[in-house]
Amino acid sequence: MLQLIAQRLTAAVPGVLGVIVVTFLLSRALPGDPAAYFAGPAATPQAIEEIRQKLGLDRPMWEQFIDYIGDLVRGDLGNSLTTGQPVMQELVTRLPASAELTLLALVVAVLVAVPLGVLAAVKQGSWIDHLSRVVTTAGVSLPTFFTGLLLVYVFYYKLGWAPPPLGRLDIYFSPPDHVTGFYLIDSLIARDLELFVAALGQLILPASTLAVFALAPLARMTRASMLAVLSSDFIRTAKAGGLRSHTVVVTYAFRNAVLPVVTTLGMVFSFLLGANVLVEKVFSWPGIGSYAIESLIASDYAPVQGFVMTMALLYVFLNLLIDVLYGVIDPRVGIDA
């Protein structure tokens, strides 16, 4: 297992280096001039040039890149020009909000998509199978921002069931003492059930928005994988041996069909990390996605580069976790598999 982890980490190094180079070059190619943006519309060309020199934007690109690599080696992602705070501090502060939203959405999607896919495969051609197709088609077709706006319109504006989409907590509540950064967990640690309910209420609509997007590929892959396994010879042999249908489906079929689902789960999680950017803007969620969008609009290089680097490292960690899960689910999966 340690050899597998070492191999995957070594293979990820060129990809991370490529992300660093591409992100640096693309951020410099963005339209707009950060110096002109922060100098203001009434600034003179001389004032803009002074700000550009202060920010180091007047130097050759290769010098800026060398300085950027040196800062990365020291763990310094630079300072945000919009907030004046270190980018690393901003990311560490905002990452739990994005992680809590994404993980809850993924849990909801798995709890809905996997049973739905299994039932659709077992009862092929039934109303459950048709329902699965409708749900997956809707999940793939509807953009996340449209789904979010639709849920806000129905459940907040029309029905009044949901709290206002204004962040992680209602204005009448104060955040719990920081332990993990996850409000649901921290409120339980503080034994504040009212705060837990308030935080969960704020999470329901944005998490549901992401879950609708995530459950479509999960349900489709679960159904396809289960259909392939259910048509196998060993499943027919198990049925001929008189085993109960529940035992055949859960113990034999699903266990052999779960590996493609795990692969899809990792891909969906990486998609959610990108999709939550729009969802965070719709629901005023103070995560790293909304932070990156605001910095992108302001042509603030450092936060954009820090955001992309964070996503790249999370993606590498996720792939590594999937490889480890392969070995746990099926020990026959070797390093070369």
Summary of the structure (lengths in Angstrom):
residues: 337
radius of gyration: 23.9
end to end distance: 13.3
largest distance: 86.5
contacts: 1057
relative contact order: 0.15
helix: 75%
strand: 1%
